[in-house]
Every structure is written in structure tokens, then in C-alpha cells.
Amino acid sequence: MRLVTYGHRGWERAGAVLDDWVVDLQRAAAECFGARGEALVPQTVRGLLELTPESLRLVAEALDHVRQNFTREADRFQAEGILFSLREVRLRPPIPNPAKVICLGLNYRDHAEESGAPVPEVPELFAKYANALIGPGEPIRIPRVSTQVDYEAELAVVIGRGGRYIPEAEAYEYVAGYTAFNDVSARDFQFRGRQWMPGKIFDGFAPMGPWLVTRDEVPDPHSLEISLEVGGERLQHSNTAHMIFKIPQVIAYISQILTLEPGDIIATGTPAGVGFARKPPRFLSPGDLVRITIDRIGTLENPVVKEA
């Protein structure tokens, strides 16, 4: 299932993508199960991740109902706000309001080497915040105060079940799914002091999407091609097999420190090819289009503009 947060006429709701269409999951549940379905299925993706297995089965049945009756009932589904064309909605970050956005630095050996940093012995963690999240098609804004805005293509893990002290062997049971993530970084702020955070948390510095692909559709998250293009030029290309710390290790490690909650986002680091390490450096400029593609996940595109 490909879950989205979609915007339409001033409100945002949870949906699922079927080909070129978005199904409103709460309204689809109401179509199938009446008031019970509407009451059990929330309006947000984060709320969906907190559902019981029984309620999730209702969601899956409601989506199947729309799929099976699409040809005959598409016009009615559209009239009743159950079905929308992807062209008529605005996709937001799949989880626009996470409790936590946790990022890994230097989690690919070649990126550590190009950065002149030692390969880490434990996961290097830093945080972003919800102000940084933007969805597909939304612009990355170059701040007035920075001239060194960089890109970083990453696979992000979305937590689906809360827990603390999670064993590595059970870590995937806590994963809801995966999405593409761009750890945009103002290098002139990041490297100004000893802490990375100032360069990482500008507004709009965490494009994410286009959707959350549920775990059942990604059997092995460590066999995915990942690439990034700017203006049609490929600048990053690798495979998630090359992560230093694999997803179960990362989840186990982070959950020793804090409780993970449904909707938390873990960005798993970027491979080599970032702008500041190139010779000459390649930073983002107004007019650029950044395109991240990950196998089984999809493509995340964001234009680049100058902050007003």
C-alpha cells in the first residue's frame, strides 16, 4: 500500500494511491462499513499507524472495495469525495507531524571518506524538526543567509509500532514502511561550529515522499538502488546494501536512548556524491530541480527557489 497525506480545498487527509488516483481511506471505510468504518479509521496517516490489526484490516478491505468497483463506480466515488485524481490534489509529506525526525550521518563508507571523516563506530545521530518537512513538488528555499545549500538522497524508515529497547531480531516488526528523504543541508552553517544541527534544521530542509510504501511491499530494504539528479545530471548513485549500520541495528540502538513512537521518521544516511565534497563544489541554485529515485519507493522531486 502507498499511503499519502493529500491536500484538497484547504484540508489534509489520509489516502492511498491506486495508479493515478488517491482514495480517501476514511470515506472509503464509511462507504463499506457505515458509521463504524468512519469512526474506526482516522483522517491522518499517523493515526492509521496507531490502529489495531482489526482496524487495519478494515482499511485494506475498503481499499480493495474501491479497486474492485473502480470501473463501474468511479464517477460516484469522485462525486462523494472518495476518489481523487492525483493531478487535482497536493501531496504533502506522508507524515507531516511526526513526534521525531532522527537522522544518521556518515552511514555509507564512501560518504564518510569523501567527507574526510572517520567511519563511525556507532550510529551518528542528529535531529530535524517538523518545520523542515515538505512534500513532493514543494520548493526547497535557499535561505537569505546561506550560499552553500546541499542535497543528500536518503531512504527513510517510518515507525509503525512504539517501543523501547527493541531487539535487532524484532526490529522490522516496528516498521510501518519506507519513503524517500532529502537531508538538505546549509554547509556554511553546518560546519561553522562543532554541532551539525544549525545547518540541518532550516524551514523546508527535509523533503519527503512522494508516499509511504508499507513494509510488506519492500521485502528487503537493503537491496534498493538509490540515486539523485539535479537538473538531469546524476550526482548520487548507490544501493542501500552499502549502509554501514543496517535498519535493525539503527532501530535497536535508537530505542536504547528513547521510546520510538508510530509516525517517527528515521533517515538512514546518504551515499557519496554530495555537493560540498565535489571539486569544484556543487551547491543548489534557484531553478534547479532535485530528483531522488529509490527502487520500490518512487521518485521525489522538488524545485529550488530563492527565499523571498
C-alpha positions in Angstrom: 0.0 0.0 0.0 1.2 3.5 -0.8 -0.1 5.9 1.9 -0.2 9.6 1.4 -1.3 12.8 3.2 -3.1 14.7 0.5 -4.4 18.3 0.4 -7.6 19.4 -1.3 -9.6 22.6 -0.9 -7.8 23.6 2.3 -7.9 20.3 4.3 -5.4 17.4 4.6 -6.4 13.8 4.9 -5.0 10.3 4.7 -5.2 8.4 1.4 -3.8 5.5 -0.5 -2.6 5.7 -4.1 -4.1 3.5 -6.8 -2.4 4.1 -10.1 -3.1 7.7 -10.9 -5.8 8.1 -8.2 -5.9 8.8 -4.5 -8.5 7.0 -2.3 -9.7 8.8 0.8 -9.4 6.0 3.3 -11.8 7.2 6.0 -14.5 7.9 3.4 -13.9 4.5 1.7 -14.3 2.8 5.1 -17.6 4.7 5.6 -18.7 3.5 2.2 -18.0 -0.1 3.1 -18.9 -0.2 6.8 -21.0 2.8 7.5 -20.6 4.8 10.7 -18.5 2.1 12.3 -15.9 2.3 9.5 -15.8 6.1 9.6 -15.3 6.0 13.4 -12.6 3.4 13.4 -10.5 4.9 10.5 -8.7 8.2 11.3 -8.2 11.1 8.9 -4.3 11.1 9.3 -1.6 8.7 8.2 0.0 9.0 11.7 -3.4 7.9 13.1 -3.5 5.0 10.7 -0.2 3.7 12.0 -1.6 3.6 15.5 -4.6 1.4 14.5 -5.2 -2.1 15.9 -4.8 -5.0 13.4 -8.6 -5.3 13.2 -9.0 -1.7 12.1 -6.1 -2.0 9.6 -8.0 -4.9 8.0 -11.0 -2.6 7.6 -8.7 -0.1 5.8 -7.4 -2.8 3.4 -10.9 -4.1 2.7 -12.2 -0.6 2.0 -9.3 0.0 -0.4 -10.0 -3.3 -2.1 -13.6 -2.3 -2.5 -12.7 0.8 -4.4 -10.2 -1.1 -6.5 -12.7 -3.8 -7.4 -15.5 -1.4 -8.2 -13.4 1.3 -9.9 -14.6 0.8 -13.4 -18.3 0.8 -12.6 -18.3 3.3 -9.7 -15.5 5.8 -10.4 -17.8 8.7 -11.2 -19.8 8.2 -8.0 -16.6 7.7 -5.9 -15.4 11.1 -7.2 -18.7 12.9 -6.6 -18.7 11.6 -3.0 -15.1 12.6 -2.2 -13.8 9.0 -2.0 -11.6 9.2 -5.1 -9.4 12.0 -6.5 -7.1 12.3 -9.4 -3.5 12.7 -8.4 -3.5 15.8 -10.6 -6.1 17.6 -8.5 -4.6 17.1 -5.1 -1.4 18.3 -3.4 0.7 15.6 -1.8 2.2 16.6 1.5 4.9 14.8 3.4 3.4 11.3 4.2 3.8 12.1 7.9 3.5 15.9 8.2 3.6 16.0 12.0 5.9 13.3 13.4 7.0 13.4 17.0 10.6 12.8 16.0 12.8 13.1 12.9 16.0 11.3 13.6 18.8 11.3 11.0 22.0 9.3 10.6 25.2 10.9 9.4 28.1 9.1 7.6 26.2 5.9 7.3 27.8 5.0 3.9 31.5 4.3 3.9 32.1 6.2 0.6 30.3 9.3 2.0 32.4 9.2 5.2 35.5 9.0 3.0 34.6 11.9 0.7 33.8 14.0 3.8 37.2 13.3 5.3 35.6 11.8 8.4 36.4 8.5 10.1 34.0 5.7 9.6 31.8 5.8 12.7 31.9 3.0 15.3 28.3 3.7 16.4 25.4 5.5 14.5 26.0 9.2 14.3 22.6 10.8 15.2 21.2 14.3 14.8 17.6 15.6 14.6 15.4 17.6 12.3 12.0 19.0 13.2 8.6 19.1 11.6 9.2 22.7 10.3 11.7 21.2 7.8 9.3 18.7 6.2 7.9 19.5 2.8 6.2 17.2 0.3 6.8 16.4 -3.4 6.7 19.3 -5.7 7.1 21.8 -2.9 10.1 24.2 -3.3 13.4 23.9 -1.4 14.0 27.5 -0.5 17.6 28.7 -0.3 17.8 30.9 2.8 18.9 34.5 2.5 21.7 33.8 4.9 23.3 30.7 3.1 25.2 30.2 -0.1 26.1 26.6 0.4 22.8 24.6 0.3 23.5 20.9 -0.4 21.4 17.8 -1.2 21.5 14.3 0.3 19.4 11.4 -1.0 18.3 9.0 1.7 15.9 6.1 2.4 13.7 7.0 5.4 12.1 4.4 7.7 8.7 5.2 9.3 8.0 3.6 12.6 4.6 1.9 12.9 4.7 0.5 16.4 6.0 2.1 19.5 8.7 0.6 21.7 11.8 0.9 23.8 14.8 -1.5 24.0 13.8 -3.2 20.7 15.9 -6.3 19.9 17.5 -6.3 16.5 15.8 -9.6 15.6 12.4 -7.9 16.1 13.1 -4.5 14.7 11.2 -4.9 11.4 8.0 -5.6 13.3 8.2 -2.0 14.4 8.5 -0.6 10.8 5.4 0.7 9.1 7.2 1.4 5.8 9.6 3.5 3.8 9.8 6.7 1.9 12.4 8.9 0.1 14.0 11.7 2.1 16.3 14.6 1.2 18.5 15.8 4.0 19.0 19.3 2.7 21.9 21.0 4.5 23.3 24.5 4.6 27.0 23.6 4.8 28.2 27.1 5.7 26.1 26.8 8.9 26.7 23.1 9.5 30.5 23.5 9.5 30.6 26.8 11.3 30.7 25.2 14.8 31.1 21.8 16.4 27.4 20.8 16.1 25.8 19.9 12.8 22.3 20.9 13.8 22.2 24.6 12.7 22.8 23.6 9.0 20.2 20.9 9.1 17.0 22.5 10.5 16.1 25.4 8.2 12.5 25.5 7.1 11.9 23.2 4.2 15.2 21.3 4.6 13.5 17.8 4.7 11.6 17.0 1.5 9.9 13.6 1.9 7.7 11.4 -0.2 6.0 11.0 -2.5 4.3 8.4 -0.3 4.9 5.9 2.4 5.3 2.4 0.9 4.2 -0.2 3.5 6.7 -2.7 4.7 5.0 -5.7 3.0 5.9 -4.2 -0.4 9.6 -3.8 0.4 10.8 -7.3 1.3 14.5 -6.2 1.6 15.2 -2.5 2.3 18.9 -3.3 1.9 18.7 -4.1 -1.8 17.4 -0.8 -3.2 19.1 1.3 -5.9 19.1 5.0 -4.8 20.0 7.9 -6.9 19.8 11.7 -7.1 19.8 14.0 -10.1 20.0 17.8 -10.2 18.9 19.4 -13.4 19.0 16.0 -15.1 22.6 15.3 -14.0 23.1 12.3 -11.9 25.1 13.2 -8.8 24.5 10.3 -6.5 24.0 6.6 -7.2 24.4 3.7 -4.8 22.5 0.9 -3.2 21.1 0.7 0.3 23.1 -2.6 0.7 26.1 -0.3 1.4 24.8 1.2 4.6 27.3 0.8 7.5 24.6 0.3 10.1 21.6 -1.6 8.9 18.0 -0.7 9.8 17.6 -3.3 12.6 20.8 -2.1 14.2 19.7 1.5 13.9 16.3 0.9 15.4 17.8 -1.2 18.3 20.4 1.5 19.0 18.0 4.5 19.0 15.4 2.6 21.1 18.0 2.2 23.8 18.1 6.0 24.1 14.4 6.9 23.7 11.0 5.5 23.0 10.1 5.2 19.4 6.5 6.1 18.5 4.2 5.5 15.5 5.0 8.1 12.8 8.6 8.7 13.9 10.9 9.1 10.9 14.5 7.7 10.7 16.5 9.0 7.8 19.2 6.4 7.2 22.1 8.5 5.7 23.3 9.3 2.2 25.9 7.8 -0.1 28.8 9.6 -1.8 28.3 12.4 -4.3 27.1 15.3 -2.2 27.8 18.8 -3.4 30.3 20.1 -0.9 32.7 17.2 -1.5 32.8 17.7 -5.3 35.6 19.6 -7.0 34.5 22.2 -7.6 31.6 22.1 -5.0 28.1 21.8 -6.5 25.6 23.6 -4.4 21.9 24.0 -5.2 20.8 27.1 -7.1 17.4 28.7 -7.9 16.0 27.0 -10.9 17.4 23.5 -10.1 15.1 20.5 -9.9 16.2 17.9 -7.4 15.0 14.3 -8.2 15.5 11.4 -5.9 14.6 7.9 -7.1 14.6 4.7 -4.9 13.7 1.3 -6.1 10.2 0.1 -4.9 9.6 3.6 -3.3 9.3 6.0 -6.2 10.6 9.4 -7.2 10.6 12.6 -5.1 11.0 15.8 -7.0 11.4 19.3 -5.6 12.3 22.6 -7.4 14.8 25.0 -5.9 13.9 28.7 -5.4 15.4 31.6 -3.5 13.8 32.6 -0.2 11.8 35.8 -0.7 
